């Protein structure tokens, strides 16, 4: 088992080095540019309409370090997302999503540095010599933060309609709107309404699912300076493979856990000469 894990780490490290030279945004990044959070981000582990109303609670934590002439983002962000699903019928679903954020000092800095040095990963953190356990979030003259704080994201209301179903293949369309909430100076709301429309596909093979999602958004203006102007229209693509965790281990045991491998492409949120704002984003 140890040898298998070691081989996987080596292969993963080689893949990281190969991909990181090809893309403007490193494909090994575990979080998107902080500026991507303001706008709609499609993400799902199932395209299916729920059979009954339910509430999902998602908690994630990311260590972020990005630096440029117009940006310093050196902190950790804890995201709490609450999503309520209400099936109106077998082919129509209403959902409500609300994200909240807690921005804090980077207590994972030391651990992340160790992982990077062990795998030989060279990122902005190493190139720009970040400072451990520091909170600094500065975006032009719009955002100036140096102490931990809570922030509200934009609540999202979405409708999903089933279009086609045959032999384990499902096709849906969805439309949604993000409503401005919170304080623009916190960095997680544009203060404008965002509208989206998308198509979701899912193909089931026994307990294994392939999930695809394409979305286009019409975004409210969020200009940060004369050189950093928000994109009115953005595109997103998402592809995921979900399978039972038991498929990945060499021994038999009972578990309801699933493994999700996903890739997401997000169009650049801004037009700017500063690549930290105008780069598209890859997320694995």
Buried (B, 14 or more C-beta within 10 A) or exposed (E): EEEEEEEEEEEEBEEBBEBBEEBEBBBBBEBBBBBBBBBBBBEBEBBBBBEEEEEEEEEEBBBBBBBBEBBBBBBBBBBBBBBEBEBEEEEBBBBBBBBBBBBBBBEBBEEBBEEBEEBEBEBBBEEBEBEEBBBBBBBBEBBEBBEEBEBBBBBBEBBBBBEEEEEEEBBBBBBBBBEBBBEBEBBBBBBBEBBBEBBBBBBBEEEEBBBBBBBBBBBBEBBBBEBBBBBEEBBBBBBBEBBBEBEEEEEEEEEEEBEBEBEBBBBBBBBBEBEBBBBBBBBE
